[in-house]
Amino acid sequence: MRPTPAHLFARITAVPAIAVAAWLLVAFPLLLIGQFTPLIAAVTGIPAVIAATATVPRWIPKLPEDDVPWWPLAATALIVVAFAAVQVAYHAEALVIRRDPASYAQFTAWIAQHGSLPIPQQRELIAGDDPALSYGSLAYYEVGDVVWPQFLAGTPLLLSVGYWIADLRGMLVTAPLIGALGVLTFSGLAARLIGARWAPLATLLLAVCLPQQWVSRSTYSEPLAQVLLLGALALAVDALSCRAQWRGRWRAPHALACAAGVVFGLGLVVRIDAIRDLLPVVVFLGLLLVARRGQAVPMLVGLAAGLGYGFTAGFGLSRPYLDYLSDSLDPLLLLSAGVVAATAVATAALWRRGLPQPGRPPWLPMAAAVLALLVMAGLLLRPLLFTQYGHGAEATAIYIGQVQEIEGLPVDPDRTYEEMSLRWVGWYVGLTTVVFASLGVALVLHRALRGTEPRWVLPAMLLIWTVATTLARPAITPDHPWASRRLVVLVLPAFVLFAVWFLAWLTRRLQQLEGHGAPTRPPAVGAVVAAAAGAVVMLVPTAITATGVMTYRSDIGTVQSTRALCEAVPDDASVLILGDLDSGYMQLIRGMCGVPTASVASAAPEDDVPRVIGEIRERGRVPVLAASSPEEIRPYAARGRPLEHPFNVYAEQDSSTLTEPPSGPWRFDGEVWIAVLA
């Protein structure tokens, strides 16, 4: 039978999450055992991806609406392709570690070349256990005689495919393609929850907004987390679209539910804060169990399997990072354990009694709707009521003070600006979208609690929880566009979903009021005008703000300079970094140039450097000194010895703003001088 647009739309938009999950299920164990090589990964990973994408989409039902035309699918595809093309054209070259993208890039380069963790220090090729040397750097933790990278392995495992195909350029271009897959996955969720005809508008709103564009241009983890969590929601909606037997043989809904659980859990392989986002899924599974839905056990099994991967990734390969986060992670783990325990107890208590009927008590739907509006109003008014303080890190406070001076703001370094979190959303998607989304949340809650919107129950639980907790405490350095990362995975998609759903509901209501409620009749003029006006007032401010990242590419020239630096360093060199260059460049030199690297503390005695140079020579290695200025090297190089300047980047980088959205770039100057002491 020829596939219909409804079938194709549902299946194509689920493929990214299915393919990524299949790849991670195979690639992560390979990294864990130190065998993540191109050949082994291809031999095992490619068949897994092909099998998953050929099998799982067959279980997906068509979209829950009749007579879906071809144009929504074509329009969505055009938006996704255009988004990918623009982000590839504007992709960044962040390799010098200042913030997360370069950290992920260096993580990727290491595992793509070596296939294992941790990173050996190779101190025996430099100066052994000389106390003057340090092997850790920004985002790379020195532990014993090895180095562990910050963050989790999910994103580097996927970016490695691009590295294997086309080296650094391939890795950097893979990031925008993952961002485009996030937009495609979101379009599928929008089609399932709002309708195929409204999916192109929702897709365009998300694709245009500044954070979605900005985060897709660099090697961030948010786009991949977006693919997994939004894709899992779409699969869960599909799985729950029909009844399934509580006992007996598993069929398509059971298998889809298991797949959704796995994809949900694998979100933890990408980002540790997925633990918080998945708590509503645990509660929802308790509700499914009490309701004797056949999908409950398969989804629970899948979630447990995916979370097993995630906790192994965190505590097995990123333990120093989790130790660094312990002040916030430990309470989250305790909260999670409490939610699991409470859900188990409540499920057991309600097992015989069952769930109360929808709409009982009768006041609950209206109370939930009013509460949602009150919470949104409180978040909007929060900046007028108080100012939040306390970063928890002295370095963050120092940086915020510097940005305040640059912007001409009162210097108040301890201010977190967290009270402005809802205004951040308004910057990026417009105040109209925020208002529409608030009304949409209230209506969805009212209808879901009355039992008229069952497909929205899980998405509403997860999205509302994540929006509320994220906006209440973003917990991020509050300069922009950096802080907008917190909004990318689920917050901005949630606002767009609820806003477009409300516009669709309003349009249908107007159509009914004008007497054109039959689906075969053309839309009423008033409904068409309302839909068009609503789309315009949401899109225009979103597009205007997005121009702030449409005038530059970040860190351009870094790839070329990195290659020049590595060519200037001999293969048998041991590199000694002087001054403050180590934080951003140590792992770049160690991982991309493939030579042992260490740094000497800036406050070290003057005789430490000559002694270490001698120890390097005793090991038959060529000493290479690296610093950010020639003055730091000259005291230790022979008089008249020429210095080289292979890394010399003067480029644009992302700006930092505190009280308004970013409107243009700052300057990035990156310099590495070296002396080869042959």
N, C-alpha and C positions, 0 to 999 in steps of 0.2 A: 504494500500500500504506500502511495506517495505521501511523504511527510507533510504535514500542514504547518503553517506559520506558528501556530500555538505549540506544536510539538518541538519544532526547531528552536524557537525562542527559549523554551524551558530547558532544553538539553544543552544548547550551545553555551548558555550562560552558567551552567553548572560545571562545564568541562575544566575551567581553570582550577577550581578548588580540588576537583577529583585528581587532575594530573599532578598538581603540587603535592597533594597528600601521598599519592603513590610514590613520587620521587623521594620524599622525606622518609617514608617507611623503609625504603631500601638504602638510601644514602647515609642516614644517620648511623645505623649499625656499622656500616663500613668505616665511617670516621671513628667510631668508638673502638674498633679493633685495629685501627691504623692502616686500613686498606682502601682508603678513599682515593683511588687512582682513576685516571680517565678510562682505562680499559675495563677494569672491574666494574666501575660505576655504569659504563655504557652497556656492558653485557648483562648486568642485573637490573639496572634502572630503566633502560629503554623498554624492555619487554613488560616491566611492571606498569609503566605509564600507558603503554599501548593497550594492555589487557584491561586496565581500570577504565580508560576512556572509551573503550569499545563495549564494555559490559555495563557499568553503572548507569550511563545515560539511558539505556534501554528500559530501566525500571522507572524512569521519571515520567509521570503523567503529563499531559498537555496542560497549558495554562487554564485556570478555572474561569474561563469566559468563552462565550460562543462567537463564532465568525470573526476570528482575529485576522485582519488583513495583513498583507506583506509589508506595507510601508513602515510600521513600527520597528520591525526587525531590520529593515534596510536603513532607517534613520539612526537607530542605535548603533549599527555597525559602522556607519559613516562617522558618527561622533567618536567612537572608540578609536578608529583608525586615525582620525584627525588629531585626537589627543596624543596618541603614540608618536605621530610624526612630529608634532610640536615639541614634545618633551625630548625626543631624540635629538632634534635640532638644537635644543637649549641645554643638553645634558652637561652636568658639571664634571670637573676633573679633580675631585677632592681626594688627594692622597696624603697630604701633610696633615697629621692628626692635630686638629684643634677642637673638633667636636665629633659626633658619632659617625658621620659618613666615612671619613678616612679610616676610622677604627674598623668598621665593617669591611672596608676595602682591603686593609692590610690583613685582617683575619682571612678573607677570601683568598688573597694571593698566597698566603702561607699554606692553607690546607689544599688549595688547587695544585700547588707544586709538590708538597710533601705528603699529603694524604693522612696526616695524623696530628695529634696534640698530646702533650704540650710542646712548646717550642724550646729546644735545648739552648742553653746559654753559650755553650762551647767555650767556657771560661778557660779550659785547658789550652786553647789556642790563642789566648790573649795574655793573661798573667796569673792564671790559676786562681787562688783564693785571696789575691791581693785586696786588702781592706779598703783601698782607695777607689775601687771600682763598683759601679752599680749597673745592673742589667735590666731594671724595670723602667718603664716610661709611662706617659699618659695613656691610659686605657689598657696597659699591659703590665701585669703584676709579676714581680719577682718572688718566686716561692722556691726556696731551696736552690737547686741547681737548674731550675727550669723557669720558663715564663708562660703564664696563662693569659690568653686574651680576654678582654671584657666582653660582656654580652653573650647571647645564646647563639647556637650554631645554625639555626634554621635559614636565615637569610644568606650567610656565606655558602651554605650547601647548594643553594639555587644559583647564586651569582657565579659559583665556580664553573657552571656550564658555559657561561659567556666567556670566562677566562680561558677555558680549554679551547674554545672555538677561535677566539681572536685576541688573546692576551689581555692587556690592560684595557684596550679600547672595547673589546668585547664585553668585559665585565662591567664597564661604565655604561654601555648602551643597554645592557640587560635590565638595569634598574628602571628606566622609563617604560620598558615593555611590561615589567611586573606592575607598574602603576596603571598601565592601560588595562591589564587583566583585572585589577581591582575595580576599575570603572565598569568593565563588562560584567563582572560578578554582581556589582550593585544594581545594574540594570535588570538582571534576572530577578533579584529580590523585589525590586520595584514593580516589575510586571506581575509577579505572583500576588503581591499585597495590594496594589493599586489598580493594575490593569495594563495590558500591553500598550494601549493607545496613550497612556500617560507615562510610560517608561522612558521614551525619548526626552521628555522635559526633565524628568528627575535625573536622568543620565547627564544631560547637558549642564544642569545646575551644579552637579558634583564635579564634572570635568572642568568647568570654567573656574571654580573657586580657587583662590590663591594657594591655600595649603595643599590641596590635592596636586596642583601643578608643581609647586615648589618641592614637595617631598618626593615626587616621582623623578626628579632630575638628578638625585644623588643616591648613594647606596645606603638608604635608610631601611629600617625593618618594617615601618608602618604599612607600606603597600602590600607586602606579603601577608602580614597579619590581617589586613583588610580582606584579601582574597579568601583566607581560610575561615574567618569568623562570619563574614557575610555569606560565603558559599555554604557554610554549615547551616546557617539559618535557612537558606533557600532549600537545601536538601531536607531539612527537618520539616519545613512547610509542605514539601512534596510528600514526604513519608506519612505525615499526619492528615493528608487530604482525604483519606478514606479509612474505614474501619478495618482492623486486622484482628485475627484470632488471637486470643490470649494464650492458648495452648495449641500444639500441633506444629505442622511443618511451616518453616519460614517461607514467605513469599516476597514479592517485590516491596511492599511497604516495610516489612521487617528488615530486609537487606538495606533499603534506603536509610532507615533509622540507624542501623549500625554504622553505615558510611557517614552519616551526619555526626554521630558521636565521635568517630575517629577524627574527622576533620576538626570538630570543636577542640578535642584534646590536643591535636598537633599544633594548635595556636600557641601552646605553651613552649614548643620548641623554638618559636620565633621571638616571643616577648614574655617576660616573666610576669608582667601585670595582667596577662590573660587569666591568671588565677582569679583575680577579682571579677573580671568580666563574665567568667563561667559560673559564678555562684548561682545566678538565677536558673541556669540549666539544671543544676542539681535539684533545686526546689521544684522545677517543672517536672523532672523525672519522678519525684515523689508523687506529684499529682497524677501523672500517667499511671503509676503503679496502683494507686488507690482506685483510679477509674477503670482498672483492668484493661487498659489499652495494650494491644499486642506489640506495639512499637516500643514499649517501655524497657523491657529487658534487653533487646538488641541495642538500643541507643545507650543504655547504661554500660553494656559490655564494650561497645565501641569507644565511649568516653573514657573508660578506665584504661583501655589500651593506649589511646592517644596521650592521656595524661602520664602514663608510664614512660612513654618516650620523653615527654616534656620534663618530668622531674629528673630523669636520668641525664638529660641535656644540661639541666641547671646544676644539679648537685654532683654530676660526674665530670663535666667539662667546663663549668663556669663557677665553681665553688668560691674562688676568691671574690668574684663579682657579687655573688649572693651574700658573702660575709660583709662586703662593703655596704650592701643594702639592708643589713640586718635590722637597723632601727625601724625601718618601715616594713620590711618583709616579714619579720617575726610576728608582729601583730596581725598582718594579713593571713599568715598561715594559721594562727590561732582562731581568727574569725572564720576561716574556711573550715577548720575542723569543727567549730561550733555549728556552722550551717549544715554540714554533713550530718553531724550527730542529731541536731534538732529535726532535720528532715527525716532521718531514719525513725526517730521516736514518733513524730507526727504521723508518718506513713503507717507505722504499726498500730497506733491508736485509732486511726481512721479506716483500717483495713476492712473491718466487718461493717462499719457504719456507712462507708462510702462518702463521696463528696456531696456537699449541699447543692441543691438545684440552682441553676443560674438565676440571678436576680434576687437571691435570698441572702441576707435580709433585703427588703425592697429599697431601703435608703442607701445601700452600699454603692451602686453604680453612680448615683449623683454625688455622693460624698467623695468618691475617688476623683471624679471629674473636677469638682471644685477644689479639692486639695492640689491637684496638678496645676491648676491656674494660680493658686496661691503660692505654690513653690516657685513657679516661674516669675511671678511678680516679686517675690522676695529676692531672687537672684538678680533681677533687674535693678532693684532699689538698693541692693547691698552696698554699692560704692558710696551712697549718700549716708549710710548709717555708721560705717566703721571702715578702718583701714587695717589690713592684715600685715603682720610682721613676722620675721623669723625664718631665714633660709635654711638654717641648720648647717651651713658651711661658710667659713670665713671667706674663702676664695670667691664664692658666689656674691657675697655682699660687696666685696671690693670691686668686682666687675660691674655690678649694678650701679654702684656709685660713679664709676667711670662713664657709663652710658648716660646717667643722669646729667653729668657735667657736659657731655657732648651735646645733649638735647636741650641744654639750658633749663633743666628742671631743678627744683630744690633737691639738694643732695641728702638723701635719706636711704642709705645703703641697705638697711635691714628690711625695707618694704618689699613684700612679695608680689603685690598687685593681683593677688588671687581673687580679691573681691570684684575684679573686672572681668571675670571669666565669661559671663554671658555676653558682655559687650564685645569680647573677642569674636564670639560667634556672629554677632551683628555686623562686625567689620567685614567678615569674609563671605557671608551669604545674604546680608541685608536685613534691616529691621522688619521688613514685611515678611520675610521667610520665618523669622523668629516668632512673629505674631501668629502667622498661619500654623506653624508647628505647634505652638502652645494650644491653640484651639483644636488642632488635630489630635493631640495627645488626650485632651479632655474628652473628645468625642469617641476616640478609639477605646479608652478605658470604660466609658459609659456603655458602649455597645458590647465590648468583650465581656464585661461582668454581667450583662443581661443575656449573654449567650448568642448574640447575633453576629459576632465576628470571631469565630473560634480560631481561624488561621492566624489571627493577630496575637494570640495569647503569648506564645513563646517569644516572638519578636518584640512585642511590647515590654514584656518582663525584662529581657536582656538589654534592650536599647534604653529604656527609661532608667534602669538601675545604673548603667554605665554613664549616661548623661548626668544624672544626679550626683554620682560620686566623683566624676571627673570635674564638673563645674564647681562642686563644693570645695575640692582641694586638688587643683591641677598638679601640684608637686613638681614644678619644673622651673628652671630659670626663666623669668617672665619677659625676656626680650623677644621681639618678633622679627622674622617669621619663626624663629626657633620654638617658641612656646606653642605655636599652632600645631606642632606635632601631636600634642595631646588630643587634638580634636579630629585627627584624620581617620583613625581606624573605625570608630563607631559614632562619635558625637556628630560630626557634620553629616554623615549619611543618615543618622536618625532625624536630624532637623529637616533635611531635604525630603525624606520619606513622609514624615508626618505633615509637612507643609503641602506637598503635592497631593497627598491623600485628602487633606482638607479642601484643597481647590477642586479636586475631582468630585468630592461629596457636594460641595456648594454648587458646582455646575449641574450635577444631576438634580439637585433640589430645584434650581431655577428652571430646568427643563420640565420638571413635573408641574411646577406652578404655572408654566405657560402652556400646559396642556399637550406637551409632546413627550409624554413619558414612555410611549411604546418604543422598543429598541429598533424597530424597522423604519421609524420616521426620522427625517433629518433633524438635527439639533435646532432648538429654538435660537432666535437671534440673540436674545438676552444671555443665554447660556454661553454661546460662542464668544460674545464680547467679554463676558466675565472671565472665561478661561484664558482668552488672549491677554486681557489686562493683567490678570494675576500672574501669568507667565512673564510678562514684560517687567512688572514691578519687582519680581524676584530676580530675574536675570540681569537687569541693568546694573544695580549696585554691586552685584557679584562680579560682573565683568569689569566694572570701573576699578574696584579694588585690586583685581588680578593684574592690572597693568603694572603694578609695582614690581613684578618679577619678569616682565616681558621685554626688558631692555638690556639684559646682560646674561652672560654665562659665567658661572663661578669657577675660579681657580684654573682658568684656561692657560695652557702652557706647562702644567705640572707634569703631564705624561712625558712630554719631550725632555723636560729638564731631569726627570727621574732616570730616563734612559741615558742621558748624557752623564749623569752622576755615576751610574753603575758602570758605564764604559771607562770612566776615569779611575775607578777603583780596581786594582789588580785582583785576579782570582785568588791569589795566595795572600791577600791582605788581611790584617786584623785592624779594625777601625776603632779609634779612640776619639770620643766626642768630648769637646771642651765647651765650657759655658752652659748656656741654657738651651742649646740646640737639641738636647736629648729628648725632650718631651714630645716633640712633633716628628722627629726624623729618625729616632733610633730603630723603630721597627721597620720603617721604610728601607733603611740601609741594610738591616739584618735580613729582612724577608724578601725584598725585591732585588737587592744586589747579591744576596746569597753569601755574605761574609760575616764572620764573628764580629760583634759590636758591643761596646761597653762605653760608659761615660765616667768621667772623673768629676767629682763634686767641685763646684765653683769655688768653694771655700777650702779646698784641699791644699796642703803645703806645696810650695813651688817645686820641691824635689820629687813629688809623686809622679808627675808626668814623665820626666827623664827616666825614672826607675822603671815605670811600666813599659816605656819604649824599649828599654834594654831587655826586659823580660820577653817582649814580643819577638825581638830579634833572636834571643836564645832558643826560641821554639821554631826557628827557621821560617818565620812569617815576615811579611813586609808591613811595617807600621804605617798607618795612615791617620793623620790628624784631621778632624773635621770640626768646623765652628761656623758661627753665623757672621763673623767678620775676620778679616786677615790679621787684625791686631791681636786676637786671641791665640793665633797659631805662631806668629813670628818668634816669640821668645824661645820656642822649642824646636824650630827648624833651623837648619844650617844657614849661615849668612849667605845671601845671594841665591838661595834655592827658590825657584819660582813657585808661586802658589797658583792653584787652579780654582776656577770659579764655575763649575759645571752646572750647578743648580741656581738659576737666576730667573725668578718668576715675578713679574709685576702685572697683576691681574685684578679683576673685580671679584668681590666676595659678597655673601649675604650680609645685609645690614643688621643693626640691632636697634629696635625702637621699643618704647615702653608704653606710650599713651596714644599711639595711632598706628595704623597698619603700615608696613614697610612700603616705601615708594621708590626705592632705587638702591643701588649697591654701594658698598664701601670698598676701600682698596685693600688688596692683599699683596704684601711684599714677602717673598720667600727667597732666602739666600743661603747657600752652603758653599763655604770655601774649604778646600782640602790641600794638604801637603802630603805627597807620597814620599816617605823617607826610605827610599830603596837602599 
